[in-house]
Amino acid sequence: MHSPVDSPPHATGPGIALRVASALVLPTELLLVLVTVSCDPLMALDGDIARTTHRWAVDDPDLTQAFRILTDWVWDPWTMRALITVTVLWLVLHHGAWWLALWLTAACLLGALVSQGLKAAVDRERPVWPDPVDSAHFAAFPSGHAMTAALVCGLLLWVLHLYGTGRVLWRIALAVSVVSVVGVGLTRIWLGVHWSSDVVGGWLLGALVVALAMASYARFRGAGELR
């Protein structure tokens, strides 16, 4: 039985994760600025997409109801947090991997703080419809559903990598993660509770937090802090 505390079978250095984080910083900051200043081309694009998808949602109530079930139960942030909680307990109880469990927990807390902090700072209004098909609370940017899905799925894939999961299981997990992350973002747009740039911002921020978590874990562990 392997334990990431001592010698993760597939641990890697912080180099790749840092490069990914660096690549994500610029587009994330650029999108944040464009949303904050209400850039006209971006607002127009968001509006066009929102009006189109809302019309589809109203015209197809059965598909809309299916999307509501998916976004409210299957891909809900609390469902995602429950997956992380189960993973943390598994790491601690079966592998004694306290540091890795702590890293996952800290990454999720950081993600929640960043999401709520940006919502309060940007204070972007959600789409408003005379015939809404769903509702949501708090400000629009970034999408908490999209960010949480990207964050949790990324962290779970990282754990599977550390423990050297088999090729078949890895491909299944990767496929489920991609479907979940993309799917939850599309449902938020379809249901008319988020602009498309809210969803893209959530994806970018979630991926950025994952990359930072991986890089910091590898760096401290490589420096002997987690031995």
N, C-alpha and C positions, 0 to 999 in steps of 0.2 A: 504493500500500500504506500502510495506516494503522499508526501505532504509539502505544500508550497512553502511552509515555514522553513524547511530545511533545504530541500532540493527539488523544485518543481521539475518534472520530467521534460517539459517543453518550455521552460522559462526563456525569455529573450531579453536583450538589453533595451534600454530606453530609446535607442536611436530611431527606429521606425516610428514608434508612437509619437516621439517629439516632432518628427518630420510631418506626420499626419496632422498633429495639432497645429503646427505652424502654417500648414496649407489651409486649414480651416479658419484661422483667425481673420484673415483679410476678408473673405466673402461674408463671414458672420458680421464683422464690424460694418462693412459696406451696406449690407441689408438693414442693419439696425439704424444706420444714419438715414438711409433712404426712407424708411418707415417713419422715423422720428420727424423728419422735415416734410413729410407727406409729398414726396416726389411725384409730380404729375403723371409721368408715364407709368410708374409703378401702380399708382392709385387707379389709373384708367384700366390697366391690365387686370388688377384685382377685381375691379367692378365688373368688367366684361365677363370674367370667369364666374364670378359669383352669380350674376344674373342668369347666365346660361345654365349653370348647374341647379340653381333654385327652380328654374322652370322645369327642368327634367325631374327634380324631386317631387314637385307638385303633380306632375303628369303621371308619375309611377309610384303610387302610394305603397304598393307591396314591396318594391325594392327599397324604398325609403324606410319602411318599417324594419326590414332586414338589416339595413345599415345602422339603424338606431340600436338594435340588439347587439350588434357587433361592437359599436363604439361605447355603449353603456355597460356592457358586461364582459365581453371577450377581451377587448383592447382597452378597457378603462384603466386609468392610472392606478387605481387601487388594486386591480387584478395584477398589474405589472409589479407593484410593490409587494404583493403577496408572493409572487414568484421569487423575488429577491430575498424575501424573508425566509422562505423555504430553503433557498440555496445557502444562505448564511448559516442556518441551523445545520444543514448537511455538512458544510465545511467544518464547523466547530465540533459537532458530535461525532462525525465519522473520520475526520482527518486531523482534528486539532489545529486547524488552520486559522488561528485567531486573527493574525495580521491581515490575511487576505479577506476574511469576513469583515474586519473593521474597514478595510479599504472600500469594499462594496457598499457598506452602509454609509460611509462618509461621502462617496461619490453620489449616492442617491439623495442624501441630505443637501449636498451642494447643488445638485440639479434642481431640487425643489426651491431652494433659496434663490437661485439665479432666475428661475422661471417667475416666481412671485415678485421678485425685486424688479425685473424688467417690466412685468405687467403694470406694476404701480408707477414706475418711472415713465414709461412710454404712454400709458393710459389711452390706448387706442380703442375706439369704439368698435363693437362687433357689427356685422351686417344687420340691418333692420328691414323686416319684411311686413307687408300688410297681411300676408297669409303664411306665417312661419310654420315650418314642419318640425322644429325642435327649438330648444332654448339652452342657454348656458350662462354661467356666472363669471364674474371678474372681467378684466380687460382682455383684449383680443391677442395682443402680441407679447410673447410667442405662444403658439398652441401648446398647452400643457400636455394634451394627449400625445401629440407628435413627439414632443421632446422626451417625455417619459418612456414611450415605446422605443425610441432610438437609443436612449440611455440604458434601459434595462436589457434589451435584446443584445446590445453591444457588450455589456458586462457579462451576460450569460455565455455568449460566444467566447469571450476571453477566458472564462473559467474552464469551458470545455477544452480550449486550446492548452491551457496550463496542465490539464490532466490527461492530455494525449488521447482524446476520444477517437474512436474509429472513423474511417473515411465515410461509411454509410451514415452513421449517426451525425457526423459533422455536416454532411450535405443536407440531411433532413432539417437539422437545426438552423442551418443557414437559410434554407428555403422558407421555413416557417417565420424566421426573423424578418426576412425581406418582405414577405407577404404582410406580416403584421405591421411593420413600420410604414410601408407604403399604403397599406389598406386603411389604417387608422387616420392617416392624413387626408386621404381621399374622402373618407366618410365625414370628416369635419367640414370639408368644403361642400360636399353634396348636401349636407343637412343645413347649410347656411348659417353656421355659427362661427365660422372663421374665414378670413380672407386667405387666398393662396399663399401670400408672403408670410402669414402667421405660421403656416404649416412648414414652409421651407425654413423659416427661422428656427422652429422647434427642432427640425431634423439636424440642422447645423449645430445648434447648441448642445443637443444630446450627444452627437458624435464627438464634439470637442471635449466634453466632460469625460467621455470614455477614454479618449486618447490621453488626456492629462492624467487620469487615474492609472492607466497602464504605464505611462512614462514615469510617474512619481514612484509607483510600486517597484518597478524594475531598478530605478536609480537608488532608492534607499536600501533595497535588498542587496544590490550589488555593492553598496558601501558598507554592508555588514550590519545595518540598523535592524534588520528583521531576522537575524540569525539567533 
